[in-house]
Amino acid sequence: MMLSSASAAATSSFVPMSTTCTSLSAIARRGLSGKTAVARRHASTHKDIRYGPEARSLLLQGVEKLARAVEVTLGPKGRNVVLGQSFGVPKITKDGVTVARHIDFKNPHENLGAQLVRGVASKTNDEAGDGTTTATVLTHAIFSEGCKAVAAGMNPMDVKRGIDTATEAVVTALKSMSKEISSQEEIMQVATVSANNDREIGKLIADAIEKVGKEGVITVQDGKTLKDELELIEGMKFDSGYISRYFMTDMKTQTCVFDNALLLITDRKISTPQSLIPVLEIAHNERRPLVIIAENVDGDALTTLILNKLRGLQVTAAKAPDFGETRKMIMQDIATLTGATFITEDLGHKLENINLSHLGSAKQVTMTQDDTLILDGAGAKEKVDERCEQIRQQLAKATSDYEKEKLQQRLAKLSRGVAVLKIGGASEVQVNEKKDRINDALNATRAAIAEGIVPGGGVALLKASKHLDTLKGDNFDANVGIKIVRDAIRIPAKMIAQNAGEEGAVVVQKLLSSDAPNLGFNAQTGEYVDMMSAGIVDPTKVVRTAFVDAASVSSLMATTEAMVVEMPEKEESRCGSHAPPTSYDL
């Protein structure tokens, strides 16, 4: 019953000490209202805004902490970083973007700076596949000097315009230094440098590219031995094996191998024996093995195939690979490669009306439970080349990474095959660390093939900085922006020397005083050499992308005048008391 008088309300709202920690929901269920001992609290998130130098300072703190963790990996004598993971064993790596992605700060203001640098590293990795450590170092260098300039009273927008002007000049200088690569030795040099001067990895990648070509697909997998291995898969291979174990021809290896086989390629689901009678008669009359690749074969149709196999007819069936529209495209690729007609309902084809001319042919077909390999298809070379050109055109228009990857795989299978690098090691940690370096080296090599190479070891940016000595902006503040870029792009060479135990400033000054265009510091041996002749090179695309991405984001960060972050809720006790203040310090 609800009490109406004030005194009655006061009396009814009394709660004994033993129940002061009763939950709010329990109190509510008792029907208490008005001035209760424990007031209902409405939790809500709120924003925190920082302005001017304070905002830039907090951003810079996050950038500096992340950059210090990443920059130690730069160069051939850079160190590793150990990353704790929420599951599995810790990860040891020298990959800059991997380190950056593992770093989060409790302070939301500092974390905002770290997120922006992570974005630079990730964008560089997506575009060039390497150079993420350089991008992080450059972002930190440009942003830190930009903050000093703004704090000294420079106009941030004029400083940004100066940085943009210098960026264009540096990109032009890099392109003028670039040299196209073509030889096997140059490809190996690029891969070796990117793999932290591991010549074995460099040779492995160069061999793989030689076998599958510049458009070929190279995949990296865990090996089963202590040594790294290169396996070349020639012909068309897809991830779908025989439907039934009754189709095996070798019980020991559990494989089905047919020579000089006929192939039926269809996107139809085959369930009735009547659909198979014409093709089985053709295979029997020709006395050749029959391979059926269809959406599925089940029911009485599968039983019919198994019975014919047991009676001596060489026949097998596999499900079509992939799904959706990609499945049809892959099946059309197989049909082109083998000289078959793709039997599809879209064109009104019927299995009951097929003849020998509709079937494809291959020198050998090998099936396991998981995959199928078609070697030496009988398709006309002109039609295969035409199909490859169609895929290249689709690849040029593709936008998503997934679509590009699928198209590249299809192109490789039709043209040169697929190379598989099997990475060996004594432990999972060692294998994962090596895989990171190999993936970087692969991406760097592809980038070098695309846009050429420049002297490595930070020399390209160091030499490009000389072009900024005479470059002038629209006003004094813009000139400060140009100077910021000039000083920043000398940092990578300095950091590489420092990580090798040398005095970075001395090394940089000696290189700047030399007129030799390719003279650089070999951090591995501690010698001054011609970087191009010594094979210490970087892909132009990697250097350009790292610098452009870093300059773009860091210049915008320097113009920051306010920062808005979402503050975490402070937990409150069940008794209604305030929780202790939250600390944002790491």
Solvent accessible surface area in square Angstrom, and as a share of the most:
residue,aa,sasa,rsa
1,M,232,1.04
2,M,143,0.64
3,L,81,0.40
4,S,120,0.77
5,S,55,0.35
6,A,89,0.69
7,S,81,0.52
8,A,26,0.20
9,A,44,0.34
10,A,67,0.52
11,T,104,0.60
12,S,51,0.33
13,S,20,0.13
14,F,154,0.64
15,V,29,0.17
16,P,66,0.41
17,M,164,0.73
18,S,107,0.69
19,T,41,0.24
20,T,47,0.28
21,C,76,0.46
22,T,28,0.16
23,S,34,0.22
24,L,56,0.28
25,S,62,0.40
26,A,17,0.13
27,I,14,0.07
28,A,50,0.38
29,R,182,0.66
30,R,143,0.52
31,G,47,0.45
32,L,46,0.23
33,S,69,0.45
34,G,74,0.71
35,K,192,0.81
36,T,35,0.21
37,A,79,0.62
38,V,20,0.12
39,A,64,0.49
40,R,145,0.53
41,R,110,0.40
42,H,158,0.71
43,A,88,0.68
44,S,84,0.54
45,T,77,0.44
46,H,97,0.43
47,K,122,0.52
48,D,32,0.17
49,I,80,0.40
50,R,65,0.24
51,Y,139,0.53
52,G,4,0.04
53,P,94,0.59
54,E,88,0.39
55,A,0,0.00
56,R,13,0.05
57,S,50,0.33
58,L,22,0.11
59,L,4,0.02
60,L,32,0.16
61,Q,71,0.32
62,G,0,0.00
63,V,0,0.00
64,E,63,0.28
65,K,79,0.33
66,L,0,0.00
67,A,0,0.00
68,R,170,0.62
69,A,32,0.25
70,V,0,0.00
71,E,30,0.13
72,V,57,0.33
73,T,4,0.03
74,L,17,0.09
75,G,19,0.18
76,P,35,0.22
77,K,87,0.37
78,G,11,0.11
79,R,141,0.51
80,N,76,0.39
81,V,27,0.15
82,V,99,0.57
83,L,13,0.06
84,G,65,0.62
85,Q,74,0.33
86,S,116,0.75
87,F,166,0.69
88,G,66,0.64
89,V,67,0.38
90,P,72,0.46
91,K,39,0.16
92,I,57,0.29
93,T,0,0.00
94,K,30,0.13
95,D,17,0.09
96,G,2,0.02
97,V,4,0.02
98,T,19,0.11
99,V,1,0.00
100,A,0,0.00
101,R,120,0.44
102,H,80,0.36
103,I,29,0.15
104,D,95,0.49
105,F,24,0.10
106,K,124,0.52
107,N,17,0.09
108,P,25,0.15
109,H,3,0.01
110,E,12,0.05
111,N,24,0.12
112,L,57,0.29
113,G,0,0.00
114,A,0,0.00
115,Q,83,0.37
116,L,69,0.34
117,V,0,0.00
118,R,36,0.13
119,G,38,0.37
120,V,1,0.00
121,A,0,0.00
122,S,27,0.17
123,K,102,0.43
124,T,0,0.00
125,N,35,0.18
126,D,101,0.52
127,E,76,0.34
128,A,6,0.05
129,G,6,0.06
130,D,27,0.14
131,G,11,0.11
132,T,5,0.03
133,T,14,0.08
134,T,27,0.15
135,A,0,0.00
136,T,0,0.00
137,V,2,0.01
138,L,0,0.00
139,T,0,0.00
140,H,39,0.17
141,A,12,0.09
142,I,1,0.00
143,F,0,0.00
144,S,16,0.10
145,E,65,0.29
146,G,0,0.00
147,C,13,0.08
148,K,129,0.54
149,A,9,0.07
150,V,17,0.10
151,A,75,0.58
152,A,78,0.60
153,G,66,0.63
154,M,41,0.18
155,N,70,0.36
156,P,35,0.22
157,M,94,0.42
158,D,28,0.14
159,V,1,0.01
160,K,39,0.17
161,R,132,0.48
162,G,1,0.01
163,I,1,0.00
164,D,56,0.29
165,T,55,0.32
166,A,0,0.00
167,T,18,0.11
168,E,124,0.56
169,A,26,0.20
170,V,0,0.00
171,V,26,0.15
172,T,91,0.53
173,A,4,0.03
174,L,0,0.00
175,K,127,0.54
176,S,89,0.58
177,M,49,0.22
178,S,35,0.22
179,K,100,0.42
180,E,149,0.67
181,I,12,0.06
182,S,90,0.58
183,S,49,0.32
184,Q,66,0.29
185,E,89,0.40
186,E,28,0.13
187,I,7,0.04
188,M,25,0.11
189,Q,33,0.15
190,V,1,0.01
191,A,0,0.00
192,T,10,0.06
193,V,34,0.20
194,S,27,0.17
195,A,0,0.00
196,N,44,0.23
197,N,52,0.27
198,D,39,0.20
199,R,147,0.54
200,E,139,0.62
201,I,2,0.01
202,G,0,0.00
203,K,115,0.49
204,L,26,0.13
205,I,0,0.00
206,A,1,0.01
207,D,38,0.20
208,A,0,0.00
209,I,11,0.06
210,E,105,0.47
211,K,94,0.40
212,V,0,0.00
213,G,15,0.14
214,K,120,0.51
215,E,80,0.36
216,G,7,0.07
217,V,17,0.10
218,I,14,0.07
219,T,44,0.26
220,V,31,0.18
221,Q,86,0.38
222,D,86,0.45
223,G,20,0.19
224,K,203,0.86
225,T,67,0.39
226,L,129,0.64
227,K,158,0.67
228,D,39,0.20
229,E,77,0.35
230,L,46,0.23
231,E,68,0.30
232,L,53,0.26
233,I,24,0.12
234,E,101,0.45
235,G,21,0.20
236,M,3,0.01
237,K,55,0.23
238,F,5,0.02
239,D,126,0.66
240,S,16,0.11
241,G,9,0.09
242,Y,11,0.04
243,I,49,0.25
244,S,16,0.10
245,R,117,0.43
246,Y,134,0.51
247,F,0,0.00
248,M,13,0.06
249,T,62,0.36
250,D,57,0.30
251,M,140,0.62
252,K,191,0.81
253,T,81,0.47
254,Q,82,0.36
255,T,21,0.12
256,C,2,0.01
257,V,57,0.33
258,F,2,0.01
259,D,88,0.46
260,N,81,0.42
261,A,0,0.00
262,L,4,0.02
263,L,0,0.00
264,L,1,0.00
265,I,0,0.00
266,T,0,0.00
267,D,19,0.10
268,R,50,0.18
269,K,112,0.48
270,I,2,0.01
271,S,46,0.30
272,T,69,0.40
273,P,36,0.23
274,Q,115,0.51
275,S,8,0.05
276,L,0,0.00
277,I,87,0.44
278,P,30,0.19
279,V,1,0.00
280,L,17,0.08
281,E,98,0.44
282,I,26,0.13
283,A,0,0.00
284,H,112,0.50
285,N,113,0.58
286,E,71,0.32
287,R,204,0.74
288,R,53,0.19
289,P,11,0.07
290,L,0,0.00
291,V,0,0.00
292,I,0,0.00
293,I,0,0.00
294,A,0,0.00
295,E,71,0.32
296,N,33,0.17
297,V,1,0.01
298,D,41,0.21
299,G,49,0.47
300,D,92,0.48
301,A,0,0.00
302,L,36,0.18
303,T,71,0.42
304,T,31,0.18
305,L,0,0.00
306,I,27,0.13
307,L,80,0.40
308,N,40,0.20
309,K,38,0.16
310,L,114,0.57
311,R,196,0.71
312,G,61,0.58
313,L,30,0.15
314,Q,89,0.39
315,V,0,0.00
316,T,1,0.00
317,A,0,0.00
318,A,0,0.00
319,K,93,0.39
320,A,5,0.04
321,P,7,0.05
322,D,42,0.22
323,F,144,0.60
324,G,52,0.50
325,E,118,0.53
326,T,36,0.21
327,R,57,0.21
328,K,60,0.25
329,M,59,0.26
330,I,22,0.11
331,M,0,0.00
332,Q,57,0.25
333,D,1,0.00
334,I,0,0.00
335,A,0,0.00
336,T,20,0.11
337,L,24,0.12
338,T,1,0.01
339,G,43,0.42
340,A,15,0.12
341,T,47,0.27
342,F,19,0.08
343,I,1,0.01
344,T,6,0.04
345,E,111,0.50
346,D,102,0.53
347,L,129,0.64
348,G,56,0.54
349,H,54,0.24
350,K,120,0.51
351,L,2,0.01
352,E,82,0.37
353,N,108,0.55
354,I,13,0.07
355,N,74,0.38
356,L,77,0.39
357,S,87,0.56
358,H,45,0.20
359,L,13,0.06
360,G,2,0.02
361,S,25,0.16
362,A,2,0.01
363,K,139,0.59
364,Q,58,0.26
365,V,2,0.01
366,T,32,0.19
367,M,0,0.00
368,T,42,0.24
369,Q,107,0.47
370,D,106,0.55
371,D,33,0.17
372,T,0,0.00
373,L,40,0.20
374,I,0,0.00
375,L,51,0.25
376,D,94,0.49
377,G,20,0.19
378,A,67,0.52
379,G,17,0.16
380,A,49,0.38
381,K,147,0.62
382,E,129,0.58
383,K,135,0.57
384,V,18,0.11
385,D,70,0.36
386,E,103,0.46
387,R,28,0.10
388,C,5,0.03
389,E,79,0.36
390,Q,71,0.32
391,I,1,0.00
392,R,82,0.30
393,Q,103,0.46
394,Q,70,0.31
395,L,40,0.20
396,A,90,0.70
397,K,166,0.70
398,A,12,0.10
399,T,120,0.70
400,S,52,0.34
401,D,109,0.57
402,Y,125,0.47
403,E,77,0.34
404,K,75,0.32
405,E,93,0.42
406,K,51,0.22
407,L,10,0.05
408,Q,82,0.36
409,Q,49,0.22
410,R,17,0.06
411,L,3,0.01
412,A,0,0.00
413,K,43,0.18
414,L,8,0.04
415,S,50,0.32
416,R,118,0.43
417,G,1,0.01
418,V,16,0.09
419,A,0,0.00
420,V,7,0.04
421,L,0,0.00
422,K,62,0.26
423,I,0,0.00
424,G,1,0.01
425,G,17,0.16
426,A,85,0.66
427,S,58,0.37
428,E,113,0.51
429,V,39,0.22
430,Q,80,0.36
431,V,15,0.09
432,N,41,0.21
433,E,26,0.12
434,K,29,0.12
435,K,45,0.19
436,D,24,0.13
437,R,37,0.14
438,I,0,0.00
439,N,61,0.32
440,D,20,0.10
441,A,0,0.00
442,L,6,0.03
443,N,49,0.25
444,A,0,0.00
445,T,0,0.00
446,R,93,0.34
447,A,5,0.04
448,A,0,0.00
449,I,44,0.22
450,A,72,0.56
451,E,65,0.29
452,G,2,0.02
453,I,4,0.02
454,V,0,0.00
455,P,3,0.02
456,G,0,0.00
457,G,19,0.18
458,G,11,0.11
459,V,1,0.00
460,A,1,0.01
461,L,4,0.02
462,L,0,0.00
463,K,16,0.07
464,A,0,0.00
465,S,0,0.00
466,K,66,0.28
467,H,104,0.46
468,L,5,0.03
469,D,71,0.37
470,T,115,0.67
471,L,53,0.26
472,K,149,0.63
473,G,23,0.22
474,D,134,0.70
475,N,63,0.32
476,F,141,0.59
477,D,26,0.13
478,A,4,0.03
479,N,50,0.26
480,V,27,0.15
481,G,0,0.00
482,I,5,0.03
483,K,106,0.45
484,I,10,0.05
485,V,0,0.00
486,R,56,0.20
487,D,48,0.25
488,A,2,0.02
489,I,0,0.00
490,R,46,0.17
491,I,46,0.23
492,P,3,0.02
493,A,5,0.04
494,K,64,0.27
495,M,28,0.13
496,I,18,0.09
497,A,1,0.00
498,Q,73,0.32
499,N,19,0.10
500,A,19,0.15
501,G,68,0.65
502,E,79,0.35
503,E,104,0.47
504,G,0,0.00
505,A,53,0.41
506,V,94,0.54
507,V,6,0.04
508,V,14,0.08
509,Q,116,0.51
510,K,104,0.44
511,L,2,0.01
512,L,25,0.12
513,S,83,0.54
514,S,23,0.15
515,D,138,0.72
516,A,45,0.35
517,P,97,0.61
518,N,40,0.20
519,L,38,0.19
520,G,0,0.00
521,F,16,0.06
522,N,21,0.11
523,A,5,0.04
524,Q,82,0.36
525,T,81,0.47
526,G,35,0.33
527,E,99,0.44
528,Y,74,0.28
529,V,33,0.19
530,D,62,0.32
531,M,1,0.00
532,M,38,0.17
533,S,93,0.60
534,A,53,0.41
535,G,6,0.06
536,I,24,0.12
537,V,1,0.01
538,D,34,0.18
539,P,5,0.03
540,T,3,0.02
541,K,52,0.22
542,V,11,0.06
543,V,14,0.08
544,R,55,0.20
545,T,3,0.01
546,A,1,0.00
547,F,0,0.00
548,V,50,0.29
549,D,9,0.05
550,A,0,0.00
551,A,2,0.01
552,S,55,0.36
553,V,37,0.21
554,S,0,0.00
555,S,1,0.01
556,L,99,0.49
557,M,6,0.03
558,A,4,0.03
559,T,31,0.18
560,T,28,0.17
561,E,104,0.46
562,A,53,0.41
563,M,5,0.02
564,V,82,0.47
565,V,10,0.06
566,E,97,0.43
567,M,21,0.09
568,P,67,0.42
569,E,95,0.43
570,K,123,0.52
571,E,145,0.65
572,E,82,0.37
573,S,49,0.32
574,R,183,0.67
575,C,56,0.34
576,G,13,0.12
577,S,63,0.40
578,H,142,0.63
579,A,31,0.24
580,P,110,0.69
581,P,117,0.74
582,T,58,0.34
583,S,64,0.41
584,Y,52,0.20
585,D,115,0.60
586,L,128,0.64
